[in-house]
Amino acid sequence: MIDMHTATVPPTDAERALMKPRIKAFIFPSIPRLDYEITAFNEAVDLQIMHEKTLAEKAGDIELPDGVKSFDIGEFSMSFEDGATSSRLTKKTICPSAYGVLLEAGLMYKGVEGRLTAWR
C-alpha cells in the first residue's frame, strides 16, 4: 500500500481519543511504557489519523458499512478485500508509516512482554 498523507488539517484531540484504543488493540499485548515508546505510539496515532483522512478524501468521504464487499453504481462496480472496510486495524489497513514507527519502537513484538527487563 502506498503511504500518502495529503490531508493537511492536524488531528484533533477528539480524533486522537478515538484512535488511541484502535492502535492499542493493534499492538496488544504490548503497552507503551518508556518515553520513546509513548512518543512512538503518539506519532503512530497521528499518522494513522492523517492516513485515514487522506483515504476518506480520496473516496469523497463515502462511508461504507462494515461487511460491504462490493457495490455497483450504473456500469461501475467495485469489490474490496476481506477486512478492507472494517474499522479494526490490521496489517493491511494500518498506515505503513505508523506501522514502521511502532515496529522500530519495539511495540509490534507479540511475545510475552519479553522486551521488558525482569521485574525485581
C-alpha positions as CSV (number, residue, x, y, z in Angstrom):
1,M,0.0,0.0,0.0
2,I,1.3,3.4,-0.9
3,D,1.5,5.7,2.1
4,M,0.4,9.2,1.1
5,H,-0.7,11.8,3.5
6,T,-2.4,14.7,1.7
7,A,-4.8,15.8,4.5
8,T,-3.4,19.0,6.0
9,V,-5.7,19.6,8.9
10,P,-3.9,18.4,12.1
11,P,-5.6,15.7,14.2
12,T,-7.9,17.0,16.9
13,D,-7.9,15.8,20.5
14,A,-11.3,14.0,19.8
15,E,-9.8,12.2,16.8
16,R,-6.8,11.1,18.9
17,A,-9.1,9.9,21.7
18,L,-10.9,7.7,19.2
19,M,-7.7,6.4,17.5
20,K,-5.8,5.5,20.7
21,P,-7.8,2.4,21.6
22,R,-7.6,1.2,18.0
23,I,-3.8,1.5,18.0
24,K,-3.6,-0.1,21.4
25,A,-5.7,-3.0,20.2
26,F,-3.4,-3.4,17.1
27,I,-0.2,-3.6,19.2
28,F,-1.7,-5.7,22.0
29,P,-0.2,-7.2,24.2
30,S,2.5,-4.5,24.0
31,I,1.9,-1.5,26.2
32,P,3.9,1.8,25.6
33,R,5.6,2.4,28.9
34,L,9.0,4.1,28.2
35,D,9.3,7.6,27.0
36,Y,10.4,6.6,23.4
37,E,7.5,4.1,23.3
38,I,5.0,6.7,24.3
39,T,6.4,9.1,21.8
40,A,6.3,6.5,19.0
41,F,2.7,5.5,20.0
42,N,1.5,9.1,19.8
43,E,3.3,9.6,16.5
44,A,1.6,6.4,15.1
45,V,-1.8,7.7,16.3
46,D,-1.3,11.0,14.4
47,L,0.0,9.2,11.3
48,Q,-3.0,6.8,11.2
49,I,-5.5,9.6,11.6
50,M,-3.8,11.5,8.7
51,H,-3.7,8.3,6.7
52,E,-7.4,7.7,7.2
53,K,-8.3,11.3,6.4
54,T,-6.4,11.0,3.2
55,L,-8.2,7.8,2.2
56,A,-11.6,9.4,3.1
57,E,-10.6,12.5,1.0
58,K,-9.8,10.3,-2.0
59,A,-13.0,8.3,-1.6
60,G,-15.1,11.5,-1.4
61,D,-15.9,10.8,2.3
62,I,-18.1,7.8,1.2
63,E,-18.7,5.7,4.3
64,L,-19.1,2.0,3.6
65,P,-20.7,-0.1,6.3
66,D,-18.6,-3.0,7.7
67,G,-19.2,-6.1,5.8
68,V,-19.7,-4.5,2.4
69,K,-17.6,-6.4,-0.2
70,S,-18.8,-4.8,-3.4
71,F,-21.2,-2.3,-4.8
72,D,-22.4,-1.2,-8.2
73,I,-23.4,2.3,-9.5
74,G,-24.7,2.0,-13.0
75,E,-21.8,0.4,-15.0
76,F,-19.3,1.0,-12.2
77,S,-18.5,-1.9,-9.9
78,M,-16.1,-2.2,-7.0
79,S,-15.1,-5.0,-4.7
80,F,-13.0,-5.0,-1.5
81,E,-10.7,-7.5,0.1
82,D,-11.9,-9.1,3.3
83,G,-11.3,-6.6,6.2
84,A,-10.5,-3.7,3.9
85,T,-13.6,-1.7,5.0
86,S,-13.5,-2.7,8.7
87,S,-12.6,-0.1,11.3
88,R,-10.4,-2.7,13.0
89,L,-6.7,-2.1,12.3
90,T,-4.8,-4.9,10.6
91,K,-1.5,-5.2,8.7
92,K,-3.5,-4.4,5.6
93,T,-5.2,-1.3,6.9
94,I,-2.6,0.3,9.2
95,C,-0.7,3.3,7.8
96,P,2.7,2.0,6.6
97,S,4.5,4.9,8.3
98,A,2.6,4.2,11.6
99,Y,3.5,0.5,11.4
100,G,7.2,1.4,10.9
101,V,7.2,3.8,13.9
102,L,5.6,1.1,16.1
103,L,7.9,-1.6,14.8
104,E,11.0,0.5,15.4
105,A,10.0,1.3,18.9
106,G,9.5,-2.5,19.6
107,L,5.8,-2.2,20.1
108,M,5.0,-4.8,17.4
109,Y,6.6,-7.6,19.4
110,K,3.8,-10.0,20.1
111,G,5.8,-12.1,22.7
112,V,5.0,-12.2,26.4
113,E,6.5,-8.8,27.1
114,G,10.0,-10.3,26.6
115,R,11.2,-6.9,25.6
116,L,11.0,-5.6,29.1
117,T,13.6,-6.0,31.8
118,A,12.7,-8.5,34.5
119,W,10.6,-7.3,37.5
120,R,12.6,-7.1,40.7
